[in-house]
């Protein structure tokens, strides 16, 4: 009987530790002081907002054509200097995702590099053509030599945002 009680106690500890770790992988928009953020596009209302390390893992499991509805928090690496019509958001291990905005229906400020953001929408993997890569490089203010050096398509982690929160 003691062995069964000890086994039950050990399993309870393992389950408790495991659920604590899962809680640290995400948070709810209810946990965020919304007044500290500017909202662009639709409302971000997800009960599960993942951290950038978790979203990087989810991208690894996607194939071209797959999509997942998800929300995550990270920082902006780059943003369109022409209109604010796209941004590149950091993932783990030096990776990033290209974020565009649903139906080209909203833009973000052009000066939000290094700012914290929360994005909600669809994550997917795509292949970006040489022409599109050159267009994006031009929007980002790259030199003619840097643009001409783009000669091969690239597998891209992409994200179609329905709503974006940018920390003030």
KOLKOL-570759 format. One line per 5 residues: their letters; for each residue x, z, y of C-alpha. Coordinates in steps of 0.02 Angstrom, whole numbers, padded with zeros to 5 digits, always signed. Example, Ala and Ser with C-alpha at 12.3 -4.5 7.8 and 13.67 -1.06 7.14 Angstrom:
BEGIN
as = +00615,+00390,-00225  +00684,+00357,-00053
END
This chain:
BEGIN
xxxxx = +00000,+00000,+00000  +00144,+00042,+00118  +00220,-00127,+00084  +00059,-00216,+00130  +00044,-00115,+00291
xxxxx = +00225,-00153,+00334  +00199,-00338,+00297  +00042,-00339,+00406  +00135,-00253,+00550  +00278,-00379,+00537
xxxxx = +00158,-00527,+00539  +00067,-00454,+00689  +00231,-00442,+00784  +00275,-00622,+00743  +00105,-00685,+00798
xxxxx = +00115,-00585,+00960  +00289,-00653,+00998  +00234,-00831,+00960  +00082,-00823,+01076  +00189,-00750,+01216
xxxxx = +00305,-00900,+01204  +00158,-01021,+01211  +00094,-00937,+01369  +00264,-00968,+01450  +00252,-01156,+01415
xxxxx = +00106,-01178,+01534  +00003,-01096,+01670  -00168,-01125,+01748  -00207,-01196,+01918  -00297,-01029,+01944
xxxxx = -00124,-00947,+01941  -00066,-01053,+02088  -00087,-01001,+02270  -00177,-01163,+02316  -00159,-01129,+02503
xxxxx = +00030,-01155,+02479  +00000,-01336,+02424  -00063,-01495,+02506  -00183,-01594,+02395  -00173,-01784,+02379
xxxxx = -00299,-01885,+02279  -00420,-01794,+02164  -00423,-01608,+02133  -00296,-01534,+02013  -00401,-01420,+01905
xxxxx = -00313,-01407,+01737  -00313,-01244,+01641  -00147,-01296,+01563  -00010,-01351,+01681  +00151,-01376,+01584
xxxxx = +00328,-01351,+01643  +00444,-01502,+01649  +00535,-01458,+01487  +00372,-01467,+01388  +00318,-01634,+01463
xxxxx = +00489,-01707,+01419  +00458,-01660,+01237  +00285,-01739,+01241  +00357,-01903,+01309  +00478,-01911,+01163
xxxxx = +00330,-01919,+01044  +00241,-02060,+01137  +00251,-02243,+01090  +00210,-02389,+01204  +00020,-02396,+01217
xxxxx = -00006,-02208,+01188  -00074,-02100,+01329  -00106,-01914,+01348  -00206,-01823,+01481  -00093,-01688,+01550
xxxxx = -00040,-01590,+01704  +00135,-01530,+01740  +00244,-01450,+01874  +00416,-01512,+01928  +00516,-01575,+02077
xxxxx = +00521,-01745,+02161  +00683,-01844,+02137  +00634,-01996,+02239  +00484,-02066,+02333  +00435,-02237,+02401
xxxxx = +00508,-02252,+02575  +00388,-02392,+02624  +00218,-02309,+02595  +00234,-02157,+02480  +00149,-02260,+02344
xxxxx = +00255,-02194,+02199  +00374,-02052,+02160  +00500,-02010,+02026  +00480,-01834,+01959  +00612,-01736,+01864
xxxxx = +00599,-01697,+01679  +00725,-01604,+01573  +00899,-01670,+01528  +00916,-01781,+01682  +00764,-01885,+01636
xxxxx = +00622,-01925,+01754  +00448,-02000,+01752  +00385,-02136,+01868  +00224,-02074,+01949  +00100,-02197,+02023
xxxxx = -00071,-02156,+02093  -00238,-02200,+02014  -00316,-02359,+02083  -00182,-02361,+02221  -00308,-02243,+02300
xxxxx = -00191,-02120,+02387  -00012,-02096,+02439  +00105,-01948,+02460  +00219,-01910,+02609  +00381,-02010,+02612
xxxxx = +00490,-01856,+02642  +00451,-01747,+02490  +00613,-01769,+02392  +00664,-01604,+02312  +00491,-01531,+02344
xxxxx = +00391,-01447,+02205  +00238,-01540,+02143  +00099,-01521,+02016  +00029,-01685,+01951  -00125,-01713,+01844
xxxxx = -00164,-01876,+01754  -00108,-01984,+01609  +00068,-01990,+01536  +00123,-02147,+01446  +00277,-02247,+01399
xxxxx = +00301,-02424,+01465  +00433,-02556,+01482  +00473,-02599,+01662  +00522,-02779,+01696  +00678,-02831,+01792
xxxxx = +00566,-02896,+01934  +00474,-02729,+01949  +00637,-02629,+01939  +00708,-02735,+02081  +00550,-02710,+02185
xxxxx = +00559,-02522,+02159  +00744,-02520,+02206  +00702,-02615,+02365  +00564,-02490,+02407  +00688,-02349,+02380
xxxxx = +00808,-02425,+02508  +00943,-02482,+02385  +01074,-02608,+02441  +01065,-02793,+02395  +01212,-02768,+02276
xxxxx = +01124,-02624,+02187  +00965,-02729,+02172  +01060,-02881,+02105  +01144,-02771,+01973  +00975,-02742,+01889
xxxxx = +00974,-02868,+01745  +00882,-02787,+01598  +00709,-02711,+01575  +00699,-02523,+01551  +00592,-02408,+01443
xxxxx = +00506,-02298,+01569  +00416,-02132,+01557  +00265,-02167,+01666  +00125,-02063,+01739  -00039,-02116,+01822
xxxxx = -00086,-01971,+01935  -00266,-01932,+01976  -00216,-01789,+02089  -00055,-01716,+02161  -00017,-01547,+02238
xxx = +00138,-01542,+02349  +00208,-01372,+02394  +00216,-01344,+02582
END
